[in-house]
Amino acid sequence: MRIGILTAGGDCPGINATIRGVGKTAMLHYGMEVMGIYSGFQGLLTKEVELFTEKSLSGLLNLGGTVLGTSREKPFKKGGVVDGVDKPALILRHIDELGLDCLVCIGGNGTQKNAARFAALGVNVVGIPKTIDNDIWGTEFSFGFDSAVSIATEAIDRLHSTASSHKRVMVIEVMGHKAGWIALYSGMAGGGDVILMPELPYDLANVADTILERLKKGKPYSIVVVAEGIQTDDGRHAGEFIAREIERATGIETRETVLGYTQRGGSPTPFDRNLSTRMGGHATELIARGEFGRMVALQGGELASIPLGEVAGRLKLVNEDHDLVVQGRRMGICFG
């Protein structure tokens, strides 16, 4: 068999480890040919590909980003026809011309949705979930998430010392447009006093009261962790908005820090390296068994797979009953 691997959407730690996991398992265990496709689905439009060797996959385990490059190309956008070019039809033709027996799509929600649509057109596809946001439905964790949480947690740890020294409120904005998983996990691990997420409504008066109550108890500084996707009244960035409102309501000097893209750069954590390796290997097992149209998923700590059609268009979000939220509230942490 000849399989093609592409990476699409935003970069994140662990993609290269996943490419390595798929490629080495395919070549060394199953005797398959492996072709790298550059720049996501764009590479299938231009036939920008490379036939991998075992040497091609050396040194990838701890390397951040993606050696295949990525793009935001959405081949089905606007019906798939742009400037007279039927993109899905062209990709189908190129898949045939390249002799690909299966396509491995490493990416987030948008990538899995596109993978599902190609599967519906008869392409043999296997998806591997990739996102630091951890919002892909059907899998407990996606690789990249642990790395992002580790980076955010270290940043929060560092802010404690400066907040304490200056007796001020420090607001740290982390990634998460629709899902607050990074805010929740890093906020809890970093000892945040207030954690705000898109899924849970918040009351600014309640946030201010929490900070003032800490001051009355002899705690002159507070750490506020904010997901970038929380609702704001004036269109300002989440961290800036919350910082200004806290200072206005409490009179306490407040500063904000926005982590931004640092959360998805650099080397993956050991957890993500191992998860990437396992997911890559499991994807190749699915191919060898002829189980196509599925996405690799971590369920109950074990690797499984679910139909791509069940993943497309769905998000895994934080809810009030999550054990970290429940435990946090028991310990006096404010969630809004």
C-alpha positions in Angstrom: 0.0 0.0 0.0 1.0 3.6 -0.5 -0.4 6.1 2.1 -0.2 9.9 2.1 0.2 12.0 5.2 -0.9 15.7 5.4 -1.0 18.2 8.2 -3.6 21.0 8.1 -4.7 24.0 10.2 -2.7 25.5 13.0 0.7 24.0 14.0 1.1 22.5 17.4 3.6 20.4 19.4 3.5 16.7 18.5 2.6 16.8 14.8 6.1 15.7 13.8 6.1 12.9 16.3 2.8 11.8 14.8 4.2 11.8 11.3 7.0 9.7 12.6 4.6 7.3 14.4 2.6 6.8 11.2 5.6 6.6 8.9 7.8 4.3 10.8 5.0 1.9 11.7 3.9 1.8 8.1 7.3 1.2 6.6 9.0 -1.0 9.2 6.1 -3.1 10.4 3.7 -3.2 7.5 6.0 -2.7 4.5 3.9 0.2 3.2 5.1 3.2 1.1 4.7 6.6 2.8 4.3 9.8 0.9 4.4 13.2 2.6 2.0 15.9 1.3 3.1 19.4 1.8 1.0 22.4 2.9 -2.1 20.5 3.9 -4.8 20.0 1.3 -3.1 22.7 -0.8 -0.4 20.0 -1.5 -3.0 17.8 -3.0 -4.1 20.6 -5.4 -0.5 21.2 -6.6 0.9 17.7 -6.1 3.6 18.9 -3.9 4.7 15.6 -2.4 7.7 13.6 -1.3 8.1 9.8 -1.0 9.5 9.3 2.5 12.4 7.0 3.5 13.2 5.9 7.1 15.9 8.6 7.1 13.2 11.2 6.3 11.6 10.5 9.7 14.8 10.8 11.8 14.9 13.6 14.4 11.2 14.3 14.4 10.2 13.1 17.8 11.0 16.2 19.8 10.7 18.7 16.9 8.0 21.4 17.1 5.8 22.6 14.2 5.4 20.4 11.2 8.0 19.4 8.6 5.2 19.0 6.0 4.1 22.6 6.5 0.5 23.5 6.8 -2.2 25.7 5.3 -5.8 26.8 5.9 -6.9 25.6 2.5 -10.5 24.5 2.6 -11.2 22.6 -0.6 -15.0 22.4 -0.1 -15.5 26.1 0.7 -17.9 27.9 -1.6 -19.1 24.6 -3.0 -15.5 23.6 -3.9 -15.4 25.6 -7.2 -13.1 28.6 -7.3 -12.2 30.5 -10.5 -13.6 27.6 -12.5 -11.6 25.0 -10.7 -13.5 22.1 -9.0 -11.0 21.6 -6.1 -12.5 18.3 -4.7 -12.5 16.8 -8.2 -8.9 17.9 -8.8 -7.8 16.4 -5.5 -9.6 13.1 -6.3 -7.8 13.0 -9.6 -4.4 13.7 -8.0 -4.9 11.1 -5.3 -5.5 8.6 -8.1 -2.5 9.8 -10.1 -0.2 9.6 -7.1 -1.3 6.1 -6.4 -2.5 6.7 -2.9 -4.4 3.9 -1.3 -5.2 5.9 1.9 -4.9 9.5 3.1 -3.9 10.2 6.7 -5.2 13.7 7.8 -3.6 15.1 10.9 -5.5 18.2 12.1 -8.2 19.8 14.1 -12.0 20.2 13.7 -11.8 21.7 10.2 -9.4 19.1 9.0 -11.5 16.2 10.3 -14.6 17.8 8.7 -12.8 17.9 5.3 -11.6 14.3 5.9 -15.1 13.2 6.5 -16.3 14.8 3.2 -13.5 13.1 1.2 -14.4 9.8 2.9 -18.0 10.4 1.7 -16.6 10.8 -1.8 -15.0 7.3 -1.6 -11.5 8.2 -0.5 -9.9 5.9 2.0 -9.2 8.3 4.9 -8.0 8.0 8.5 -8.0 11.1 10.8 -5.7 11.9 13.7 -6.9 14.7 16.1 -4.5 17.6 16.6 -5.3 20.7 18.6 -3.9 22.5 21.6 -7.5 23.5 22.4 -8.6 19.9 23.2 -12.0 20.6 21.7 -12.2 17.7 19.2 -15.3 15.7 19.9 -14.9 12.0 20.7 -11.3 11.9 22.1 -10.4 12.6 25.8 -7.2 14.3 24.8 -5.6 15.6 21.6 -1.9 15.8 21.3 -0.6 19.4 21.7 -2.9 20.1 24.6 -0.6 18.9 27.3 2.3 20.9 25.9 0.1 24.1 25.7 -1.1 23.6 29.3 2.5 23.1 30.5 3.6 26.4 28.8 0.6 28.3 30.2 1.1 26.8 33.7 4.8 27.8 33.8 3.8 31.3 32.8 1.2 31.5 35.6 3.8 30.2 38.1 6.1 33.0 37.1 3.3 35.6 37.4 2.7 34.7 41.0 6.0 36.1 42.1 5.6 39.5 40.4 2.0 39.8 41.4 3.0 39.1 45.0 5.9 41.6 44.9 3.8 44.4 43.6 0.5 43.5 45.3 -1.4 43.6 42.1 -3.9 41.5 40.1 -2.3 39.7 37.2 -4.6 38.6 34.3 -3.2 36.0 31.9 -5.0 35.4 28.6 -4.6 31.9 27.2 -5.9 30.4 23.9 -9.3 28.9 23.5 -11.9 30.6 21.2 -14.8 28.3 22.0 -13.5 25.9 24.5 -11.9 26.7 27.9 -9.8 23.6 28.4 -6.4 25.3 28.5 -7.7 28.0 30.9 -9.2 25.3 33.1 -6.2 23.0 33.3 -3.5 25.6 33.5 -5.6 27.8 35.8 -6.0 24.9 38.2 -2.5 23.7 37.9 -1.1 27.2 38.3 -3.2 28.2 41.3 -5.4 30.7 39.6 -7.9 32.5 41.9 -10.3 33.3 39.1 -10.7 31.2 35.9 -13.0 32.4 33.1 -14.0 30.3 30.1 -16.3 30.7 27.1 -18.7 28.0 28.2 -19.5 29.3 31.7 -21.2 32.7 32.1 -19.4 35.2 34.3 -20.4 38.3 36.4 -17.8 41.0 36.7 -19.2 42.1 40.1 -18.7 38.5 41.3 -15.1 38.5 40.0 -14.4 41.9 41.7 -16.0 40.7 45.0 -13.7 37.6 44.9 -10.6 39.7 44.6 -11.7 42.2 47.3 -12.6 39.3 49.6 -9.1 37.9 49.2 -7.7 41.4 50.0 -9.7 41.4 53.3 -8.2 38.0 54.2 -4.7 39.4 53.9 -4.1 38.2 50.3 -3.0 41.4 48.5 -2.6 39.8 45.0 -4.7 37.6 42.7 -4.2 35.6 39.6 -7.0 35.6 36.9 -6.8 33.2 34.0 -8.9 34.0 31.0 -9.7 32.1 27.8 -9.4 34.4 24.8 -12.9 33.5 23.6 -14.9 34.8 26.6 -17.6 37.3 25.8 -16.6 41.0 26.2 -18.8 44.1 26.1 -16.6 46.3 23.9 -14.8 44.1 21.5 -11.5 44.4 23.4 -9.2 41.4 23.8 -10.4 39.2 26.7 -7.4 39.8 28.9 -7.3 43.6 28.4 -11.1 43.9 29.0 -11.1 41.9 32.2 -8.0 43.7 33.5 -9.5 47.1 32.9 -12.8 46.1 34.5 -11.2 44.6 37.6 -9.1 47.7 38.2 -12.1 49.9 37.7 -14.2 47.9 40.1 -11.6 47.2 42.8 -9.1 50.1 42.6 -6.3 47.5 42.7 -3.5 47.9 40.1 -4.1 45.2 37.4 -1.9 44.1 34.5 -2.6 41.7 31.7 -0.3 39.2 29.9 -1.3 37.6 26.6 0.5 34.3 25.9 -0.6 34.0 22.3 1.3 31.8 19.9 4.0 30.8 22.4 1.4 28.2 23.7 1.7 26.1 20.5 5.3 26.5 19.7 8.4 24.5 20.7 8.9 20.9 21.6 6.1 18.6 22.8 6.0 17.4 26.3 6.8 13.7 27.0 3.1 13.0 27.4 2.4 14.5 23.9 5.4 12.7 22.3 4.0 9.4 23.6 0.4 10.2 22.7 1.5 11.2 19.2 3.5 8.1 18.7 0.6 5.9 19.9 -2.0 7.7 17.8 0.3 7.5 14.7 0.8 3.8 15.2 -2.9 3.2 15.7 -3.8 5.1 12.6 -1.5 2.7 10.6 -3.2 -0.3 12.2 -6.6 1.0 11.0 -5.2 1.3 7.5 -3.7 -2.2 7.6 -7.1 -3.6 8.8 -9.0 -1.6 6.1 -10.9 0.4 8.6 -11.3 3.7 6.8 -13.5 6.8 7.4 -12.5 6.9 11.0 -10.6 9.1 13.4 -8.2 7.8 16.1 -9.5 8.6 19.6 -8.3 8.3 23.2 -11.1 6.8 25.3 -10.6 5.5 28.8 -6.9 5.9 28.4 -6.9 3.4 25.5 -6.7 4.0 21.8 -9.8 3.4 19.7 -11.5 5.0 16.7 -14.8 6.6 15.8 -16.5 7.4 12.5 -15.3 10.7 11.0 -19.0 11.5 10.3 -19.6 11.7 14.1 -16.8 14.1 14.7 -17.5 16.7 11.9 -19.2 19.8 13.2 -19.1 18.9 16.9 -17.1 20.4 19.7 -16.1 19.0 23.1 -16.7 21.8 25.6 -16.2 22.3 29.3 -19.3 22.0 31.4 -20.3 22.8 35.0 -20.0 19.2 36.1 -16.4 18.7 35.1 -14.5 17.4 38.1 -11.9 20.2 38.0 -14.6 22.8 38.0 -16.5 21.1 40.9 -13.3 20.7 42.9 -12.2 24.2 42.1 -15.4 25.7 43.4 -15.1 23.6 46.6 -11.7 25.2 47.1 -13.0 28.8 46.7 -11.9 29.4 43.1 -14.2 31.7 41.2 -15.4 30.6 37.7 -17.3 33.8 37.1 
